[in-house]
């Protein structure tokens, strides 16, 4: 089973532009979700929370600026990076977009190469393991590129599922993940797996992390799920 691809939501009302963006993002290895207006975008964010949003300013109905404002007001969507696309290149417009909460602002017509680089930059912030970054927590180090994990300098043997679980935990230390959230992130929405399977793999991960001694860094939060640290 391959790691879950980072999800990018493209919100663009112009079909040709939307497909060009989707094609290039998919070529970079992302799972692309498409929305043609603001209402659809808000629904999709709730149904299938993306890792990064590429959002056009000028949309029919609810504008991109308003979508951005609503997302940044909600605790559960505030951290999703938003890259605003706009034909408005004046400084006052860029400032307005950024003050509304956009994490980046790209003026049309834009270079696709540059936009892909900006998406990667935002992804590194929210899912460093998916971007191939090295993660560290206490004495644990995870190299996402080589799929190697060490603790206290000792190399750990982890199965692929345990590796993806640890990547998820190490991207957001302290965050409590429910079993359903872990199933979505590690196994994927399209695969049916019993929630008890999560407990089995958490047990294996704990055993692997403590194979050379040391305290168990994983925390069971009764009625809520699991957390690292």
VOSE-637461 format. One record per atom (N, C-alpha, C): residue in three letters; x, y, z. Coordinates in steps of 0.2 Angstrom, whole numbers, padded with zeros to 4 digits, always signed. Example, Ala and Ser with C-alpha at 12.3 -4.5 7.8 and 13.67 -1.06 7.14 Angstrom:
REM VOSE-637461
ala+0066-0028+0039
ala+0062-0022+0039
ala+0066-0016+0039
ser+0064-0011+0035
ser+0068-0005+0036
ser+0064+0000+0039
END
This chain:
REM VOSE-637461
unk+0004-0006+0000
unk+0000+0000+0000
unk+0004+0006+0000
unk+0003+0011-0005
unk+0008+0017-0005
unk+0005+0022+0000
unk+0010+0027+0002
unk+0008+0032+0006
unk+0002+0036+0003
unk-0002+0039+0007
unk-0007+0044+0004
unk-0004+0050+0001
unk-0006+0051-0005
unk-0003+0057-0008
unk-0006+0063-0005
unk-0002+0069-0005
unk-0005+0075-0003
unk-0011+0077-0007
unk-0016+0080-0004
unk-0022+0082-0007
unk-0021+0090-0009
unk-0023+0092-0015
unk-0023+0099-0017
unk-0030+0100-0019
unk-0033+0105-0016
unk-0040+0107-0019
unk-0039+0113-0024
unk-0041+0112-0030
unk-0041+0118-0035
unk-0048+0121-0036
unk-0048+0127-0034
unk-0055+0131-0035
unk-0054+0136-0040
unk-0057+0134-0046
unk-0056+0138-0052
unk-0062+0137-0056
unk-0066+0143-0058
unk-0072+0142-0062
unk-0071+0141-0069
unk-0065+0143-0072
unk-0063+0142-0079
unk-0061+0135-0080
unk-0065+0131-0084
unk-0063+0124-0085
unk-0056+0123-0087
unk-0054+0126-0093
unk-0048+0125-0096
unk-0042+0126-0091
unk-0043+0132-0087
unk-0038+0133-0082
unk-0038+0128-0076
unk-0043+0126-0074
unk-0044+0121-0069
unk-0041+0114-0071
unk-0042+0112-0077
unk-0039+0106-0080
unk-0031+0107-0081
unk-0029+0112-0083
unk-0022+0113-0084
unk-0018+0113-0077
unk-0021+0116-0072
unk-0018+0116-0065
unk-0019+0109-0062
unk-0024+0105-0063
unk-0025+0099-0061
unk-0020+0094-0064
unk-0019+0095-0071
unk-0014+0090-0074
unk-0007+0091-0072
unk-0005+0097-0071
unk+0002+0099-0068
unk+0003+0096-0061
unk-0002+0097-0057
unk-0002+0095-0050
unk-0002+0087-0049
unk-0006+0084-0054
unk-0006+0077-0054
unk+0001+0074-0056
unk+0004+0078-0061
unk+0011+0076-0063
unk+0016+0076-0058
unk+0015+0081-0053
unk+0019+0082-0047
unk+0018+0076-0042
unk+0013+0072-0043
unk+0012+0067-0038
unk+0006+0068-0033
unk+0002+0074-0034
unk-0003+0076-0029
unk-0010+0073-0031
unk-0014+0072-0026
unk-0021+0070-0028
unk-0025+0076-0028
unk-0028+0077-0034
unk-0031+0084-0035
unk-0039+0083-0034
unk-0042+0088-0030
unk-0049+0088-0029
unk-0051+0095-0033
unk-0056+0095-0037
unk-0058+0101-0041
unk-0065+0104-0038
unk-0065+0110-0038
unk-0071+0114-0037
unk-0072+0120-0042
unk-0078+0121-0044
unk-0079+0126-0049
unk-0082+0133-0046
unk-0084+0132-0040
unk-0086+0138-0037
unk-0085+0138-0029
unk-0086+0143-0026
unk-0085+0144-0019
unk-0089+0139-0014
unk-0096+0138-0016
unk-0100+0134-0012
unk-0097+0127-0012
unk-0096+0125-0018
unk-0093+0118-0019
unk-0086+0117-0015
unk-0082+0122-0016
unk-0076+0122-0012
unk-0077+0121-0005
unk-0081+0124-0002
unk-0083+0124+0006
unk-0085+0117+0007
unk-0089+0114+0003
unk-0092+0107+0004
unk-0086+0102+0004
unk-0082+0103-0001
unk-0076+0098-0002
unk-0071+0099+0003
unk-0070+0105+0006
unk-0066+0105+0012
unk-0068+0101+0018
unk-0075+0102+0019
unk-0078+0098+0024
unk-0077+0090+0023
unk-0079+0088+0017
unk-0079+0081+0015
unk-0072+0078+0015
unk-0067+0081+0012
unk-0061+0078+0010
unk-0055+0083+0011
unk-0054+0085+0018
unk-0050+0091+0020
unk-0043+0090+0016
unk-0042+0095+0012
unk-0035+0095+0008
unk-0029+0097+0012
unk-0023+0096+0009
unk-0017+0099+0013
unk-0016+0106+0010
unk-0017+0107+0004
unk-0016+0114+0001
unk-0022+0116-0003
unk-0024+0122-0003
unk-0029+0125-0007
unk-0026+0130-0012
unk-0028+0129-0019
unk-0026+0134-0024
unk-0033+0137-0026
unk-0033+0144-0024
unk-0040+0147-0024
unk-0040+0153-0029
unk-0044+0153-0034
unk-0045+0159-0038
unk-0049+0164-0034
unk-0047+0171-0035
unk-0051+0176-0032
unk-0058+0177-0035
unk-0058+0177-0041
unk-0064+0179-0045
unk-0068+0173-0046
unk-0073+0171-0042
unk-0077+0165-0043
unk-0085+0168-0043
unk-0089+0164-0047
unk-0096+0165-0047
unk-0099+0164-0040
unk-0104+0168-0038
unk-0106+0167-0031
unk-0102+0170-0025
unk-0100+0165-0021
unk-0095+0167-0016
unk-0088+0168-0018
unk-0085+0174-0017
unk-0078+0175-0020
unk-0073+0172-0016
unk-0067+0171-0020
unk-0061+0168-0017
unk-0059+0171-0010
unk-0059+0178-0010
unk-0058+0181-0004
unk-0062+0179+0002
unk-0069+0179+0001
unk-0074+0177+0006
unk-0072+0169+0008
unk-0071+0165+0003
unk-0069+0158+0005
unk-0063+0158+0010
unk-0058+0161+0008
unk-0052+0162+0012
unk-0054+0164+0019
unk-0058+0169+0019
unk-0059+0172+0026
unk-0063+0167+0030
unk-0068+0164+0027
unk-0072+0159+0031
unk-0067+0153+0033
unk-0063+0151+0029
unk-0058+0145+0031
unk-0054+0147+0037
unk-0051+0153+0036
unk-0046+0155+0041
unk-0050+0157+0048
unk-0056+0158+0048
unk-0060+0159+0054
unk-0062+0153+0058
unk-0061+0147+0055
unk-0063+0141+0058
unk-0057+0137+0060
unk-0057+0135+0067
unk-0051+0131+0070
unk-0049+0125+0066
unk-0054+0121+0063
unk-0052+0115+0060
unk-0050+0116+0053
unk-0050+0122+0050
unk-0048+0123+0043
unk-0042+0129+0043
unk-0041+0132+0048
unk-0037+0138+0049
unk-0030+0137+0046
unk-0027+0130+0048
unk-0020+0129+0046
unk-0019+0127+0039
unk-0025+0126+0035
unk-0024+0124+0028
unk-0021+0129+0024
unk-0015+0129+0021
unk-0012+0134+0017
unk-0017+0136+0011
unk-0018+0142+0010
unk-0021+0145+0004
unk-0017+0149-0001
unk-0016+0147-0007
unk-0013+0150-0012
unk-0018+0154-0016
unk-0018+0160-0016
unk-0023+0164-0020
unk-0021+0166-0027
unk-0025+0165-0032
unk-0024+0166-0039
unk-0028+0172-0041
unk-0025+0177-0044
unk-0029+0183-0046
unk-0026+0187-0051
unk-0030+0190-0055
unk-0028+0194-0061
unk-0026+0201-0058
unk-0028+0202-0052
unk-0027+0209-0048
unk-0020+0209-0046
unk-0016+0213-0049
unk-0009+0213-0048
unk-0006+0219-0044
unk-0011+0224-0042
unk-0009+0230-0038
unk-0007+0228-0031
unk-0003+0232-0028
unk-0001+0230-0021
unk-0006+0230-0016
unk-0011+0235-0017
unk-0017+0235-0013
unk-0021+0228-0013
unk-0021+0225-0019
unk-0025+0219-0019
unk-0021+0213-0016
unk-0015+0213-0017
unk-0010+0208-0014
unk-0011+0208-0006
unk-0010+0215-0004
unk-0011+0216+0003
unk-0018+0213+0006
unk-0023+0215+0002
unk-0030+0213+0004
unk-0030+0205+0005
unk-0028+0202+0000
unk-0028+0195-0001
unk-0024+0192+0005
unk-0018+0194+0007
unk-0014+0192+0012
unk-0017+0193+0019
unk-0020+0199+0020
unk-0023+0201+0026
unk-0029+0197+0027
unk-0032+0194+0022
unk-0038+0190+0023
unk-0036+0183+0025
unk-0030+0182+0025
unk-0027+0175+0027
unk-0024+0171+0022
unk-0024+0173+0016
unk-0020+0169+0011
unk-0013+0168+0013
unk-0010+0162+0012
unk-0003+0161+0014
unk+0002+0163+0008
unk-0001+0164+0002
unk+0003+0166-0004
unk-0002+0169-0009
unk+0001+0173-0013
unk-0003+0177-0018
unk+0001+0177-0025
unk-0003+0174-0030
unk+0000+0173-0036
unk-0004+0177-0042
unk+0000+0181-0045
unk-0004+0185-0050
unk-0004+0182-0057
unk-0010+0182-0060
unk-0011+0179-0067
unk-0009+0184-0072
unk-0006+0182-0078
unk-0004+0175-0079
unk+0002+0173-0075
unk+0002+0167-0073
unk+0008+0165-0069
unk+0012+0159-0072
unk+0018+0158-0070
unk+0022+0153-0072
unk+0020+0146-0069
unk+0018+0141-0072
unk+0016+0135-0069
unk+0022+0132-0065
unk+0028+0133-0067
unk+0034+0130-0064
unk+0034+0134-0057
unk+0033+0140-0057
unk+0033+0144-0051
unk+0028+0142-0046
unk+0022+0141-0049
unk+0016+0139-0045
unk+0017+0133-0041
unk+0020+0128-0045
unk+0021+0121-0042
unk+0026+0122-0037
unk+0031+0126-0037
unk+0036+0127-0032
unk+0033+0130-0026
unk+0028+0135-0027
unk+0025+0138-0021
unk+0020+0133-0018
unk+0017+0128-0021
unk+0013+0123-0018
unk+0018+0118-0014
unk+0024+0117-0017
unk+0028+0112-0013
unk+0030+0116-0007
unk+0032+0122-0007
unk+0034+0126-0001
unk+0028+0126+0004
unk+0022+0127+0002
unk+0017+0126+0007
unk+0016+0119+0010
unk+0017+0114+0006
unk+0016+0107+0008
unk+0021+0106+0013
unk+0027+0108+0012
unk+0033+0107+0017
unk+0031+0109+0024
unk+0027+0115+0024
unk+0025+0117+0031
unk+0020+0113+0034
unk+0015+0110+0030
unk+0010+0106+0034
unk+0011+0098+0034
unk+0015+0096+0028
unk+0016+0089+0028
unk+0023+0088+0026
unk+0028+0089+0030
unk+0035+0089+0029
unk+0037+0082+0026
unk+0034+0076+0029
unk+0036+0070+0027
unk+0034+0068+0020
unk+0028+0071+0018
unk+0026+0070+0011
unk+0030+0074+0006
unk+0033+0079+0009
unk+0038+0083+0004
unk+0045+0080+0005
unk+0046+0074+0008
unk+0053+0071+0009
unk+0057+0074+0014
unk+0055+0078+0019
unk+0059+0081+0024
unk+0061+0076+0029
unk+0066+0078+0033
unk+0068+0075+0039
unk+0064+0077+0045
unk+0061+0072+0049
unk+0058+0074+0054
unk+0061+0072+0061
unk+0061+0076+0066
unk+0064+0074+0072
unk+0059+0076+0078
unk+0059+0071+0083
unk+0055+0072+0089
unk+0059+0068+0095
unk+0061+0072+0100
unk+0065+0070+0105
unk+0071+0066+0102
unk+0072+0059+0103
unk+0078+0056+0101
unk+0076+0052+0095
unk+0070+0053+0092
unk+0068+0049+0086
unk+0069+0054+0080
unk+0072+0051+0074
unk+0073+0054+0068
unk+0070+0050+0062
unk+0066+0053+0058
unk+0063+0050+0052
unk+0065+0053+0046
unk+0068+0049+0041
unk+0070+0052+0035
unk+0065+0050+0030
unk+0061+0054+0028
unk+0055+0052+0023
unk+0058+0050+0016
unk+0063+0053+0014
unk+0066+0051+0008
unk+0069+0044+0007
unk+0073+0042+0012
unk+0076+0036+0012
unk+0072+0030+0016
unk+0066+0033+0020
unk+0062+0028+0024
unk+0066+0025+0029
unk+0070+0029+0032
unk+0074+0026+0038
unk+0072+0030+0044
unk+0072+0026+0050
unk+0070+0029+0056
unk+0075+0027+0061
unk+0078+0031+0065
unk+0082+0030+0071
unk+0080+0032+0077
unk+0082+0029+0083
unk+0080+0032+0089
unk+0086+0031+0094
unk+0089+0037+0096
unk+0095+0037+0100
unk+0101+0034+0096
unk+0101+0035+0089
unk+0106+0033+0085
unk+0105+0026+0083
unk+0100+0022+0086
unk+0099+0015+0083
unk+0094+0015+0078
unk+0096+0011+0073
unk+0091+0010+0067
unk+0085+0006+0069
unk+0079+0008+0067
unk+0073+0004+0069
unk+0070+0001+0063
unk+0068-0005+0064
unk+0064-0009+0058
unk+0057-0008+0059
unk+0054-0004+0054
unk+0047-0003+0054
unk+0044-0005+0048
unk+0038-0008+0048
unk+0034-0010+0042
unk+0031-0004+0039
unk+0029-0004+0033
unk+0027+0002+0029
unk+0021+0005+0032
unk+0016+0002+0035
unk+0011+0005+0039
unk+0013+0009+0045
unk+0017+0005+0049
unk+0020+0009+0055
unk+0024+0015+0053
unk+0028+0015+0047
unk+0031+0020+0045
unk+0027+0026+0044
unk+0021+0025+0040
unk+0016+0030+0039
unk+0013+0033+0045
unk+0011+0028+0050
unk+0009+0031+0056
unk+0013+0035+0059
unk+0020+0033+0060
unk+0025+0038+0063
unk+0026+0044+0060
unk+0026+0044+0053
unk+0026+0050+0049
unk+0021+0055+0051
unk+0015+0052+0051
unk+0009+0056+0053
unk+0009+0059+0060
unk+0011+0055+0065
unk+0012+0058+0072
unk+0018+0063+0072
unk+0023+0062+0069
unk+0029+0067+0069
unk+0028+0073+0065
unk+0023+0073+0061
unk+0022+0080+0057
unk+0018+0084+0062
unk+0014+0082+0067
unk+0011+0086+0071
unk+0011+0083+0079
unk+0017+0084+0082
unk+0018+0081+0089
unk+0013+0084+0093
unk+0010+0080+0098
unk+0005+0083+0103
unk-0002+0083+0100
unk-0003+0082+0094
unk-0010+0082+0091
unk-0013+0075+0092
unk-0019+0075+0095
unk-0023+0069+0096
unk-0026+0067+0089
unk-0025+0061+0087
unk-0028+0059+0081
unk-0033+0053+0083
unk-0039+0054+0080
unk-0044+0049+0081
unk-0042+0043+0077
unk-0045+0037+0078
unk-0044+0031+0074
unk-0046+0032+0067
unk-0052+0036+0066
unk-0055+0037+0059
unk-0050+0042+0055
unk-0047+0047+0059
unk-0042+0051+0055
unk-0036+0048+0053
unk-0034+0043+0057
unk-0028+0039+0056
unk-0029+0034+0050
unk-0035+0031+0050
unk-0037+0027+0044
unk-0037+0031+0038
unk-0040+0037+0038
unk-0040+0042+0032
unk-0033+0043+0030
unk-0029+0045+0034
unk-0022+0048+0032
unk-0017+0042+0030
unk-0018+0037+0034
unk-0013+0031+0033
unk-0015+0026+0028
unk-0022+0024+0028
unk-0024+0019+0024
unk-0028+0022+0018
unk-0031+0027+0019
unk-0035+0030+0013
unk-0042+0030+0014
unk-0046+0034+0011
unk-0053+0034+0011
unk-0056+0029+0007
unk-0053+0026+0002
unk-0056+0022-0002
unk-0055+0014+0000
unk-0052+0013+0006
unk-0050+0007+0008
unk-0054+0006+0014
unk-0058+0000+0015
unk-0062-0001+0021
unk-0057-0005+0026
unk-0056-0002+0031
unk-0052-0006+0037
unk-0055-0005+0043
unk-0056-0010+0047
unk-0059-0009+0054
unk-0054-0005+0058
unk-0058-0001+0062
unk-0054+0004+0067
unk-0049+0000+0071
unk-0051-0006+0073
unk-0047-0010+0078
unk-0040-0012+0074
unk-0040-0011+0068
unk-0033-0012+0064
unk-0028-0007+0066
unk-0031-0001+0068
unk-0027+0005+0070
unk-0023+0003+0076
unk-0027+0000+0081
unk-0024-0002+0087
unk-0019-0007+0087
unk-0020-0012+0082
unk-0015-0017+0081
unk-0008-0014+0078
unk-0009-0009+0074
unk-0003-0006+0071
unk+0001-0001+0076
unk-0004+0002+0080
unk-0001+0006+0085
unk+0003+0002+0090
unk+0001-0004+0092
unk+0005-0009+0096
unk+0011-0011+0093
unk+0011-0012+0086
unk+0017-0014+0083
unk+0022-0008+0083
unk+0020-0002+0082
unk+0024+0004+0081
unk+0027+0005+0088
unk+0023+0004+0093
unk+0026+0005+0100
unk+0032+0000+0101
unk+0031-0006+0099
unk+0036-0011+0100
unk+0042-0009+0097
unk+0041-0007+0090
unk+0047-0005+0086
unk+0051+0001+0089
unk+0047+0006+0092
unk+0050+0012+0095
unk+0054+0010+0101
unk+0052+0005+0105
unk+0055+0003+0111
unk+0059-0003+0111
unk+0061-0005+0105
unk+0065-0011+0104
unk+0072-0011+0107
unk+0075-0004+0108
unk+0081-0003+0111
unk+0081+0000+0118
unk+0075+0000+0120
unk+0073+0003+0127
unk+0071+0010+0126
unk+0070+0013+0131
unk+0067+0020+0131
unk+0060+0020+0133
unk+0057+0026+0135
unk+0050+0026+0136
unk+0046+0026+0130
unk+0039+0024+0131
unk+0035+0024+0125
unk+0033+0031+0124
unk+0034+0034+0118
unk+0033+0041+0116
unk+0025+0042+0114
unk+0022+0036+0113
unk+0015+0037+0110
unk+0010+0037+0116
unk+0005+0041+0116
unk+0000+0042+0121
unk-0007+0040+0119
unk-0010+0036+0123
unk-0017+0034+0122
unk-0021+0039+0125
unk-0026+0042+0122
unk-0030+0047+0125
unk-0037+0044+0125
unk-0040+0042+0131
unk-0046+0038+0131
unk-0052+0041+0128
unk-0055+0038+0124
unk-0061+0040+0120
unk-0059+0045+0114
unk-0053+0047+0113
unk-0051+0051+0108
unk-0046+0048+0103
unk-0041+0045+0105
unk-0037+0042+0100
unk-0029+0042+0102
unk-0025+0044+0098
unk-0018+0043+0100
unk-0014+0049+0098
unk-0008+0050+0102
unk-0004+0056+0100
unk+0003+0054+0102
unk+0008+0058+0099
unk+0015+0057+0100
unk+0017+0063+0105
unk+0019+0061+0111
unk+0021+0066+0116
unk+0016+0069+0120
END
